[in-house]
Each structure stands twice: as C-alpha cells, then as structure tokens.
Amino acid sequence: MAFVGGLASLAALAAFTAVNFSLILLRRRRPDLVRPFRVPGQVRGIPVLPILGMAAASGLAAQLPRDVYAGAGAFVALAAGGYAVRRVLRRR
C-alpha cells in the first residue's frame, strides 16, 4: 500500500510543479492576459510564490523511495506504448 501511496504522492507533486511552472511561463509570455487575481510578491514580474511552491514540491518528491520512481517510469512507458499502438491502429 505504501508503494501505491508513493505513486499517488509523486503524481500530485508533479502536477503541483507543472501548475506553478505554467503560471510563471504565462506571466512571462502573456502579460497582457486578463487575470482574475494577482499573485503577491513579484520580483521583476516573476512571482516568488510559484518558485517556492516548485522548490517545496521538488524537495518532497526527492524524498520518495527509488522504487516509486521506477514504478512511475514503468507506468509512463506503458502509457506511451499504449498511445503509440493506438495511433498506429487508428491510421489504418
């Protein structure tokens, strides 16, 4: 059960990191977009809180056991293989 919990934790931390990273990218690439809220604590247009969030999530993910990373890699490889097979079969 700990292995499955580790996989779920890794997936959630990866999602948090991706959301924070995309927020930084959108703020830099599309500053003209209308935003319903502002993130406090910006330095030269880069929000500090998402950087801290990425660092915290990465730090927590680094403490997970190696077998969780192996399982996540196997799952991603399996999903990518299934996607490739599906694409080949749909082209026919």
DRENSESE-438760 format. One line per 10 residues: number of its first residue (from 1); for each residue x, y, z of N, C-alpha, C, O, CB. Coordinates in steps of 0.05 Angstrom, whole numbers, plus 5000, padded with zeros to 4 digits. Glycine has a CB too. Layout:
% DRENSESE-438760
NUM) X:Y:Z:X:Y:Z:X:Y:Z:X:Y:Z:X:Y:Z; ... $
% end
This chain:
% DRENSESE-438760
1) 5016:4976:5000:5000:5000:5000:5017:5025:5000:5009:5046:4989:4981:5000:5024; 5041:5024:5012:5059:5047:5013:5068:5054:4985:5072:5077:4979:5083:5041:5032; 5072:5033:4968:5081:5038:4941:5060:5054:4925:5067:5073:4911:5087:5012:4927; 5035:5046:4927:5013:5060:4913:5010:5088:4924:5006:5107:4909:4987:5045:4916; 5013:5091:4950:5012:5118:4962:5035:5136:4952:5031:5159:4947:5013:5116:4992; 5059:5124:4949:5081:5139:4938:5077:5147:4909:5084:5169:4902:5107:5122:4940; 5065:5129:4893:5058:5137:4866:5038:5160:4865:5041:5178:4849:5047:5112:4850; 5018:5158:4882:4998:5180:4882:5011:5206:4892:5005:5227:4881:4975:5173:4901; 5029:5205:4911:5043:5229:4921:5060:5241:4899:5061:5265:4895:5059:5223:4945; 5075:5223:4885:5092:5233:4863:5075:5246:4841:5083:5267:4830:5108:5210:4851 $
11) 5053:5234:4834:5035:5246:4813:5025:5273:4822:5024:5292:4806:5012:5227:4807; 5016:5275:4847:5006:5301:4857:5028:5322:4858:5023:5345:4850:4993:5297:4885; 5052:5315:4867:5073:5334:4868:5082:5343:4840:5089:5366:4836:5097:5322:4883; 5082:5324:4821:5088:5331:4793:5067:5350:4782:5074:5369:4768:5090:5306:4776; 5042:5346:4789:5021:5364:4780:5024:5392:4792:5021:5412:4778:4993:5353:4787; 5030:5393:4818:5035:5419:4831:5058:5434:4818:5057:5458:4814:5039:5416:4861; 5079:5419:4812:5103:5432:4800:5095:5442:4772:5103:5464:4765:5126:5412:4798; 5080:5426:4756:5073:5435:4729:5055:5460:4730:5058:5477:4714:5058:5412:4715; 5037:5461:4749:5019:5484:4751:5035:5509:4758:5031:5530:4746:4997:5479:4772; 5053:5507:4777:5069:5530:4785:5087:5539:4762:5091:5563:4757:5086:5524:4809 $
21) 5099:5520:4748:5116:5526:4725:5100:5540:4703:5110:5559:4691:5130:5501:4714; 5076:5530:4697:5060:5542:4676:5051:5570:4684:5048:5587:4667:5036:5525:4670; 5046:5575:4710:5039:5602:4718:5062:5621:4713:5057:5644:4703:5032:5602:4748; 5086:5613:4718:5109:5630:4713:5112:5635:4683:5116:5658:4675:5135:5617:4724; 5109:5614:4667:5111:5618:4638:5089:5636:4627:5095:5654:4610:5109:5591:4624; 5065:5633:4636:5043:5650:4626:5048:5679:4634:5042:5697:4619:5016:5640:4636; 5058:5683:4658:5063:5711:4667:5084:5724:4650:5083:5748:4645:5071:5711:4697; 5104:5709:4641:5126:5720:4625:5118:5723:4596:5124:5743:4583:5150:5702:4628; 5105:5702:4585:5099:5702:4556:5074:5717:4549:5072:5729:4527:5096:5674:4547; 5054:5718:4567:5029:5731:4561:5021:5751:4583:5001:5746:4597:5006:5711:4557 $
31) 5037:5772:4587:5030:5791:4609:5005:5807:4603:4994:5820:4621:5053:5810:4613; 4995:5807:4578:4972:5822:4571:4945:5808:4577:4924:5821:4575:4973:5829:4541; 4946:5783:4584:4921:5769:4590:4907:5780:4615:4921:5789:4634:4926:5739:4594; 4881:5781:4614:4865:5790:4638:4867:5768:4659:4861:5745:4653:4836:5797:4630; 4874:5775:4683:4877:5755:4704:4856:5762:4727:4854:5785:4735:4906:5755:4715; 4841:5742:4736:4821:5747:4756:4834:5752:4784:4820:5761:4802:4802:5724:4758; 4859:5746:4787:4872:5750:4813:4901:5756:4809:4912:5751:4787:4868:5725:4832; 4914:5767:4829:4943:5774:4827:4957:5757:4848:4947:5752:4870:4948:5804:4832; 4981:5748:4841:4998:5734:4860:5016:5754:4873:5031:5768:4860:5014:5711:4845; 5015:5756:4900:5031:5776:4914:5061:5767:4914:5067:5743:4911:5022:5780:4943 $
41) 5078:5786:4917:5107:5780:4919:5121:5775:4893:5132:5753:4889:5111:5757:4937; 5120:5794:4875:5133:5790:4849:5160:5805:4849:5162:5827:4860:5115:5800:4826; 5180:5793:4836:5205:5806:4833:5211:5808:4803:5215:5787:4790:5228:5791:4848; 5210:5832:4792:5214:5837:4763:5195:5821:4746:5202:5810:4725:5243:5830:4755; 5170:5819:4755:5149:5806:4740:5148:5776:4744:5130:5763:4733:5152:5812:4712; 5166:5765:4760:5166:5736:4765:5155:5731:4793:5166:5741:4812:5195:5724:4762; 5133:5716:4794:5121:5712:4821:5138:5693:4838:5147:5672:4828:5093:5700:4817; 5143:5701:4862:5160:5686:4880:5146:5662:4892:5159:5641:4895:5170:5704:4903; 5121:5663:4898:5107:5641:4910:5107:5616:4892:5111:5594:4903:5078:5649:4915; 5103:5618:4866:5105:5593:4850:5133:5581:4850:5136:5557:4848:5096:5599:4821 $
51) 5153:5598:4851:5180:5587:4853:5184:5572:4879:5196:5550:4879:5201:5610:4850; 5174:5583:4900:5176:5569:4926:5159:5544:4926:5167:5523:4938:5167:5588:4949; 5136:5545:4913:5119:5521:4911:5133:5499:4895:5131:5475:4902:5093:5528:4898; 5147:5506:4873:5161:5486:4857:5184:5475:4873:5189:5451:4872:5172:5499:4831; 5198:5491:4888:5220:5481:4905:5210:5463:4927:5222:5442:4932:5236:5505:4917; 5188:5470:4939:5177:5453:4960:5168:5426:4949:5173:5405:4961:5154:5467:4975; 5153:5426:4927:5144:5401:4915:5167:5384:4906:5166:5360:4909:5125:5407:4891; 5187:5396:4894:5211:5381:4885:5226:5369:4909:5235:5347:4908:5230:5399:4869; 5228:5384:4931:5241:5374:4955:5226:5351:4967:5238:5332:4976:5244:5396:4975; 5200:5352:4967:5184:5330:4977:5186:5305:4959:5188:5283:4968:5155:5338:4980 $
61) 5186:5310:4933:5188:5288:4914:5215:5275:4915:5217:5250:4911:5182:5297:4885; 5236:5290:4922:5263:5278:4923:5265:5259:4947:5284:5243:4947:5283:5301:4926; 5247:5260:4966:5249:5243:4989:5234:5217:4986:5233:5200:5004:5239:5257:5013; 5221:5213:4963:5206:5188:4958:5226:5166:4951:5248:5171:4941:5186:5191:4935; 5220:5141:4957:5238:5119:4951:5242:5115:4921:5226:5123:4905:5227:5093:4964; 5264:5102:4914:5271:5098:4886:5251:5080:4872:5246:5083:4848:5299:5086:4883; 5240:5061:4886:5221:5042:4873:5196:5057:4864:5183:5048:4845:5213:5020:4892; 5189:5079:4876:5166:5095:4867:5173:5108:4840:5156:5109:4823:5159:5117:4888; 5197:5118:4837:5205:5129:4812:5206:5108:4790:5199:5113:4767:5233:5143:4814; 5216:5084:4797:5216:5062:4778:5188:5055:4769:5183:5051:4745:5231:5038:4789 $
71) 5170:5053:4788:5142:5047:4782:5129:5069:4765:5114:5063:4746:5126:5044:4807; 5135:5094:4771:5124:5116:4755:5135:5116:4727:5121:5121:4708:5130:5143:4769; 5161:5110:4724:5173:5108:4698:5161:5085:4682:5156:5088:4658:5203:5104:4700; 5156:5062:4695:5144:5040:4681:5116:5047:4672:5107:5039:4650:5144:5015:4699; 5101:5061:4689:5074:5068:4682:5074:5088:4659:5057:5085:4641:5060:5081:4706; 5092:5107:4659:5093:5126:4636:5101:5112:4611:5090:5117:4589:5113:5149:4642; 5120:5093:4612:5128:5078:4588:5105:5061:4578:5101:5059:4554:5153:5060:4595; 5090:5048:4596:5067:5032:4588:5046:5050:4575:5034:5042:4555:5056:5018:4612; 5041:5073:4587:5021:5091:4575:5030:5101:4548:5013:5103:4529:5015:5114:4594; 5055:5108:4545:5065:5118:4519:5064:5096:4498:5058:5101:4475:5094:5128:4522 $
81) 5070:5071:4506:5068:5049:4488:5040:5044:4479:5035:5039:4455:5079:5024:4500; 5021:5045:4498:4993:5042:4491:4983:5064:4472:4968:5059:4454:4976:5042:4516; 4993:5088:4477:4985:5111:4460:4996:5107:4432:4982:5112:4412:4995:5137:4472; 5021:5098:4430:5033:5093:4403:5019:5071:4388:5014:5074:4364:5063:5086:4406; 5011:5050:4402:4997:5028:4389:4969:5038:4380:4961:5032:4358:4993:5004:4408; 4957:5054:4396:4931:5065:4388:4932:5083:4364:4915:5082:4346:4919:5080:4412; 4953:5099:4363:4957:5116:4339:4961:5100:4314:4951:5107:4293:4980:5136:4344; 4977:5079:4316:4982:5063:4292:4957:5049:4283:4951:5048:4259:5004:5042:4298; 4941:5039:4302:4917:5025:4295:4896:5044:4284:4879:5036:4267:4905:5010:4319; 4895:5068:4293:4875:5088:4282:4882:5097:4254:4864:5106:4240:4874:5112:4301 $
91) 4907:5096:4246:4915:5105:4220:4906:5085:4198:4904:5093:4175:4945:5109:4218; 4901:5061:4206:4893:5041:4186:4865:5043:4177:4856:5028:4160:4897:5013:4196 $
% end
